[in-house]
């Protein structure tokens, strides 16, 4: 699976690792992704999402059902 958050769309970004002597080498900044199972009461089933921790906060704020509806409207298969 790709390192992409299913809710926010966060992906790895590139940048430089800067040493003490100011030598720059390429590196990647990875999003903080977690696999999380949620129970969707309305459909009586478990769903597994690959989320950033920021997306978990979004689900806590807006509710799982509204986030799932939004994902399905975007064409995500859940």
MARKEFI-183108 format. One line per 3 residues: their letters; for each residue x negated, y, z negated of C-alpha. Coordinates in Angstrom, 1 decimal. Example, Ala and Ser with C-alpha at 12.3 -4.5 7.8 and 13.67 -1.06 7.14 Angstrom:
<recs>
as	-12.3 -4.5 -7.8 | -13.7 -1.1 -7.1
</recs>
This chain:
<recs>
xxx	0.0 0.0 0.0 | -1.1 3.5 0.7 | -2.0 5.9 -2.1
xxx	1.1 8.0 -1.6 | 3.7 9.0 -4.1 | 7.2 8.0 -2.9
xxx	8.9 11.0 -4.5 | 6.6 13.9 -4.2 | 4.5 12.8 -1.2
xxx	1.2 13.4 -3.0 | -1.8 12.0 -1.1 | -5.5 11.9 -1.8
xxx	-7.4 15.1 -0.9 | -11.0 15.6 -0.1 | -13.5 17.9 -1.7
xxx	-17.1 18.1 -2.9 | -18.9 16.6 -5.8 | -21.3 19.3 -7.0
xxx	-24.3 18.2 -8.9 | -26.2 20.2 -11.5 | -28.7 21.2 -8.8
xxx	-25.7 22.4 -6.6 | -26.0 19.6 -4.0 | -22.7 18.9 -2.5
xxx	-21.5 15.4 -1.4 | -18.1 14.4 -0.2 | -15.6 12.8 -2.6
xxx	-11.9 12.1 -2.9 | -9.4 13.3 -5.5 | -6.8 10.6 -6.0
xxx	-3.3 11.3 -7.3 | -2.4 9.7 -10.6 | -0.1 7.0 -9.2
xxx	1.7 4.4 -11.4 | 4.0 1.5 -10.4 | 7.2 1.9 -12.4
xxx	10.4 -0.2 -12.5 | 13.7 1.6 -13.0 | 17.1 0.1 -13.6
xxx	19.7 1.7 -11.3 | 22.9 1.3 -13.3 | 25.2 2.4 -10.4
xxx	23.9 -0.5 -8.2 | 23.2 -2.9 -11.0 | 19.6 -3.6 -9.8
xxx	16.0 -2.9 -10.6 | 13.9 -0.8 -8.2 | 10.1 -0.4 -8.2
xxx	8.6 2.9 -7.2 | 5.0 4.0 -6.7 | 5.1 7.4 -8.4
xxx	2.8 10.1 -9.5 | 3.2 11.1 -13.2 | 4.6 14.4 -11.9
xxx	7.3 12.5 -10.1 | 8.2 10.7 -13.4 | 8.8 14.0 -15.0
xxx	11.0 15.0 -12.0 | 13.1 11.8 -12.5 | 13.4 12.5 -16.2
xxx	14.6 16.0 -15.4 | 17.0 15.4 -12.4 | 18.0 11.8 -13.1
xxx	17.2 8.6 -11.2 | 20.3 8.5 -9.1 | 19.8 12.0 -7.6
xxx	16.2 11.3 -6.8 | 17.1 8.0 -5.1 | 19.8 9.6 -3.1
xxx	17.3 12.3 -1.9 | 14.8 9.6 -0.9 | 17.4 7.7 1.0
xxx	18.4 10.9 2.8 | 14.8 11.2 3.9 | 14.8 7.7 5.3
xxx	12.9 5.9 2.6 | 14.0 2.3 2.1 | 14.8 1.6 -1.5
</recs>
